[in-house]
Amino acid sequence: MTDKNSELIKRISDYITSQTEKINKNELKKAVGEIFDDVTKLKKKNPDAKKRPPSEYNNYIKEHMAILKADPTNKMNAIEKMKHITLLWKEHKKQKEEVKEEEIKEVKEEEEEEEIQEVKEEEILKSKTPRKGLGAVKK
């Protein structure tokens, strides 16, 4: 049995055993209905709970829909507006991804240049330091 079913049975039996007088059919139906509703009802959501912030897509749609609605010369219906804004969003997203790829490419190039520079500096330092040991040059 599920937790709700066992809770329901327990509460109904508690109600019946707590009654000192005879219970008629209508009172029993009403009591069982109230107990059932109480046990099975969904918990109310906390109205003060933090909500997820709107996504970039939601903000984009909201902003552009307001622009289209404010334009009195625009004769598009709601479906046409959404299609239009969705196409604009796809273009916007593609451009944003291209910019991001460019930035990643630039960062990688800079890192490669820094690595090359570090290797060159290490080679210069190695060539300037005198060798010690068997291979050392005597003066």
C-alpha positions in Angstrom: 0.0 0.0 0.0 1.1 3.5 -0.7 1.7 6.0 2.1 -1.4 8.0 1.1 -3.6 4.9 1.2 -2.3 3.7 4.6 -2.7 7.3 5.9 -6.3 7.4 4.5 -7.3 4.1 6.1 -5.8 5.1 9.4 -7.6 8.4 9.5 -10.9 6.9 8.5 -10.7 4.2 11.1 -9.7 6.8 13.7 -12.8 8.8 12.8 -15.1 5.8 13.0 -13.7 4.7 16.4 -13.9 8.2 17.8 -17.7 8.4 17.1 -19.7 7.6 20.2 -23.1 7.8 18.5 -24.5 6.0 15.5 -23.2 7.4 12.2 -25.6 7.8 9.3 -24.7 7.2 5.7 -24.6 10.8 4.7 -22.4 11.9 7.6 -20.0 9.0 6.9 -19.8 10.0 3.2 -19.1 13.6 4.1 -16.4 12.7 6.6 -14.7 10.2 4.3 -14.8 12.7 1.5 -13.2 15.4 3.7 -10.5 13.0 4.9 -9.8 11.9 1.4 -9.5 15.5 0.2 -7.3 16.4 3.1 -4.9 13.4 2.5 -4.7 13.6 -1.3 -4.7 17.3 -1.9 -1.6 18.8 -3.4 0.6 21.0 -1.2 0.3 24.6 -2.1 3.4 26.2 -3.5 5.1 28.8 -1.4 4.3 32.2 -3.1 7.6 33.6 -1.6 9.7 30.9 -3.1 12.4 32.0 -5.5 11.4 31.6 -9.1 13.8 30.7 -11.9 14.9 33.9 -13.7 13.7 34.2 -17.3 16.0 32.9 -19.9 17.7 35.0 -22.6 15.1 33.6 -25.1 12.2 34.7 -22.8 13.6 38.2 -22.5 14.2 38.4 -26.2 10.7 37.4 -27.1 9.2 39.7 -24.5 11.3 42.7 -25.7 10.6 42.2 -29.4 6.9 41.4 -28.9 6.5 44.7 -27.1 8.2 46.5 -30.1 5.8 44.8 -32.6 2.7 45.6 -30.5 3.7 49.2 -30.1 4.0 49.7 -33.9 0.5 50.8 -35.1 1.4 50.1 -38.8 2.1 46.4 -38.0 -0.9 44.2 -39.1 0.5 40.8 -38.1 -1.6 38.5 -35.9 -0.1 36.8 -32.8 1.1 33.7 -34.7 2.8 35.7 -37.4 4.5 37.9 -34.8 5.8 34.8 -33.0 7.1 33.3 -36.2 8.8 36.5 -37.1 10.4 36.9 -33.7 11.5 33.3 -33.7 13.3 33.8 -37.0 15.0 36.9 -35.5 16.0 34.9 -32.4 17.6 32.2 -34.6 19.6 34.8 -36.4 20.6 36.5 -33.2 21.6 33.2 -31.6 23.7 32.3 -34.7 25.5 35.6 -34.6 26.1 35.3 -30.9 27.6 31.8 -31.4 29.9 33.1 -34.1 31.1 35.9 -31.9 31.7 33.4 -29.1 33.7 31.1 -31.5 35.8 34.1 -32.6 36.6 35.0 -28.9 37.6 31.4 -28.2 39.8 31.3 -31.3 41.5 34.6 -30.2 42.1 33.2 -26.7 43.6 30.0 -28.1 45.9 32.0 -30.4 47.0 34.2 -27.5 47.7 31.1 -25.4 49.7 29.5 -28.2 51.8 32.7 -28.6 52.5 32.8 -24.9 53.6 29.2 -24.9 55.9 29.8 -27.9 57.3 32.9 -26.1 57.9 30.9 -22.9 59.7 28.1 -24.8 61.9 30.7 -26.6 62.8 32.3 -23.2 63.7 28.9 -21.7 65.9 28.2 -24.7 67.7 31.5 -24.3 68.2 31.0 -20.6 69.6 27.5 -21.2 72.0 28.8 -23.8 73.3 31.6 -21.5 74.0 29.5 -18.4 77.4 27.8 -18.3 77.5 24.1 -18.3 78.8 22.3 -15.2 80.3 18.9 -14.9 82.3 16.9 -17.5 81.1 19.0 -20.4 82.1 22.3 -18.9 84.5 24.6 -20.8 87.7 25.3 -19.0 89.4 28.6 -19.2 
